[in-house]
Amino acid sequence: MAITLTNSAANRVQAFLANRGKGVGLRLGVKTSGCSGMAYVLEFADIINDDDSVFEDKNVKVIVDKKSLVYIDGTELDFVKEGLNEGFKFNNPNAQNECGCGESFNV
């Protein structure tokens, strides 16, 4: 499988990287947190480690460490605007449940 991006997410990441002026892509991972057990982590990546998996979609590199890949393989990253709120949304086929606020999930 892979990590994919919607057009909206790819455009947003490309804009962030251009404004930042450096970076090889977006690092996506998970950490233990939240009321459902795991939370997504998004950050810019300046390097790719030897044990990272790299997925390229719509000219954006998404870098995932091996431990996180088990939980997020097949995820589609979207960027949505709802009223005054905007942010990234994770469409993760592995998630069994999500907390009410959408910040954490479990598998």
C-alpha positions in Angstrom: 0.0 0.0 0.0 1.1 3.6 0.3 0.4 7.0 1.8 -1.5 9.3 -0.6 -2.5 13.0 -0.7 -5.5 14.7 -2.1 -4.9 17.6 -4.4 -5.8 20.0 -1.6 -3.3 18.4 0.8 -0.5 18.3 -1.8 -1.0 22.0 -2.7 -1.0 23.0 1.0 2.2 21.0 1.7 3.9 22.4 -1.4 3.0 25.9 -0.3 4.3 25.3 3.3 7.6 23.9 1.9 8.0 26.8 -0.5 7.4 29.4 2.3 9.8 27.5 4.6 12.5 27.6 1.9 13.9 24.1 2.6 12.9 20.5 3.3 12.7 17.3 1.4 9.0 16.5 2.2 6.5 15.9 4.9 7.2 13.4 7.8 4.0 11.6 8.9 4.0 9.4 12.0 2.2 8.4 15.1 2.9 8.6 18.8 1.2 7.2 21.9 -1.2 10.0 23.0 -4.8 11.1 23.3 -7.9 9.4 24.7 -8.0 6.8 21.9 -4.3 5.7 22.2 -2.4 7.1 19.2 -2.1 10.5 17.7 -0.8 11.6 14.3 2.4 13.6 14.0 3.1 15.9 11.1 6.4 17.8 10.6 8.6 18.9 7.8 11.5 16.6 7.0 15.0 17.9 6.1 16.5 14.5 5.8 15.4 11.0 5.0 16.8 8.3 7.3 17.9 4.9 6.0 15.0 3.1 7.7 12.3 5.5 6.4 9.7 4.6 3.8 9.2 7.3 1.2 6.0 7.7 -0.8 5.7 10.3 -3.5 2.3 11.5 -4.6 1.5 14.7 -6.6 5.2 15.8 -6.4 5.2 15.6 -2.6 7.4 13.2 -0.7 5.8 11.7 2.4 8.3 10.1 4.8 7.2 7.5 7.3 9.3 5.6 9.9 8.9 1.9 10.0 7.2 1.8 13.4 4.5 4.2 12.3 3.9 2.6 8.9 2.2 -0.4 10.5 -0.6 1.9 11.8 -1.0 4.3 8.9 -0.3 2.3 5.7 -3.0 3.1 3.2 -3.8 6.5 4.7 -5.0 9.4 2.6 -4.0 12.8 3.8 -6.5 15.6 3.0 -6.6 19.3 3.8 -10.0 20.7 4.6 -11.6 24.0 5.3 -14.8 24.1 7.4 -16.0 27.6 8.1 -13.2 29.4 9.9 -11.3 26.1 10.7 -8.8 24.5 8.4 -6.4 21.6 8.8 -5.2 18.2 7.7 -7.6 15.3 7.9 -6.4 11.6 8.0 -8.5 9.0 6.2 -6.9 6.0 7.8 -8.4 2.6 6.8 -6.6 1.0 9.8 -8.3 3.1 12.4 -10.9 1.2 14.4 -12.1 4.1 16.5 -11.4 7.8 16.8 -11.9 10.1 19.8 -14.7 12.7 19.6 -12.3 15.5 18.8 -10.6 13.5 16.0 -7.1 14.0 17.5 -6.4 10.4 18.3 -7.3 6.9 17.1 -6.7 3.2 17.8 -6.2 0.2 15.6 
